[in-house]
Each structure stands twice: as C-alpha cells, then as structure tokens.
Amino acid sequence: MIPGTGTYVRWERQLPWLLRQHRVPADGVVQVGAHTGQEVEALTRCGFRRLVLIEPNPEHIGALDRELFRHHAAAGLPAPPDGRPPREIVLAAAGRDHGRTTLYVTEYDQQASALPPLPPMAVVRQETVAVIPVRDVQHGCNVIVVDAQGTELDVLAGADLWRLRLAVVEGSSWARYSGGSTLKSIAEYMKGHGWRQVARWAHANPNVVDVAWLAPTRSPGAAGIQ
C-alpha cells in the first residue's frame, strides 16, 4: 500500500527496484503457490534466467505452462548455467519433507491450502497431493516467493535459506487456516535465521501483507548459488 493513497502496489511491480537496491542478481526464482502464473510476466521482466513454479492444484498446470511459453520462453534470456532448465513446473505442495497431504480448495481457489480454512472461508473440494521440500528444486535460484496460505513456516523449513539472497513471503495478521502461520510467526522465523525485513506491501485487506526479507551478509568466499 502506498502511504496516504490507499493504492495497493503489488510486490512484483517493485521487485526490479528491490533487486537493484540490494544488489541481488536475477539468477533464478522459485515461486511457491504459483497459481495460474499471473506473476510470470513480471518475473520475466526482472530478467530471471530460471523460473521454478510450485503449484499443488493440477487444474492450474495448463495455465502455468502457457504463461511460461508466452513470456519467459519468448524473452530470449540467457540460459541458466550448468545446463539447468530455464523453466520448471512442480505439481506439488511445498513442505518440510516428502509425503502426501490434503489440498483444501475454497471457492476462491487462489486460497487453496494444505491446511483447513477457518470461517468465513469454506471448502468446495479436497484432493490428495504430493509434498516436496523446496530444497529439492531450488537449484540455480537465489530468490524465493512464498504464497502458501498458512503453511509458510513449513515451506521455509523445507528450503535451504543459506542458498538464497531474497525472500518475498505473504502473511496475515492472524491465522486464516487451522494451525496456520501469521506475520508474527514468519517474522520470528526469518529474524531467528538472521534475515532482515527490507520492504512490505499491504493488500487491499491490510491484514494481509507481502514482506521482503534480505539474507544475512555472506562471509567472503562463501559458496554461490547451487
């Protein structure tokens, strides 16, 4: 939200500035909760050479593939190093460990979660989906975007944060899902790992906020992106 205007500015519009401001190269981004790929165009404009999109709802895979072809494949960006694919779609929920879970889909399917929603949200269908940790697919990525509808702490616990430089994590002032994380619990986790908040964007619903976190400064000679 731009102070004093009441205008919601989405995080991806300011991501290029954020990358420049903190000297984070656009190597690759892993997006947890990619939905239908509405951010693919913006991520492509940032110049990310590798996009890894994690989405548990199989109904959205076709849309993700179309958005990647329409924007990222057509952009002519340099290929990622070491022969890694420039584009990857992962049909799964992100979590701490490998397994299976129930995906609860609400009437607003962008709010589907591996946790049961709390009222007033209602479940319209359930299905069993795979769970994978981010660490398995984040190779070549130095940025993570998390829109996991209450499972943010599980997502972060399943990622190798030390291999990342910037994180954008959506959170809510209070839990919207049974046992779900909050802005406070996410902040405690990130600060506990040495990360610091560098930007935030409140949604039209000001209780939902996207927060950008910058990794601790690495010591000289630390390993690069893997």
Secondary structure, 3 states (H helix, E strand, C coil): CECCCCECCCHHHHHHHHHHHCCCCCCEEEEECCCCCCCHHHHHHHCCCEEEEEECCHHHHHHHHHHHHHHHCCCCCCCCHHHCCCEEEEECEECCCCEEEEEEEECCHHHCECCCECCCCCEEEEEEEEEECHHHCCCCCCEEEECCCCCHHHHHHCCCHHHCCEEEEEEECCCCECCCCCHHHHHHHHHHCCCEEEEEEECCCCCEEEEEEECCCCCCCCCCCC
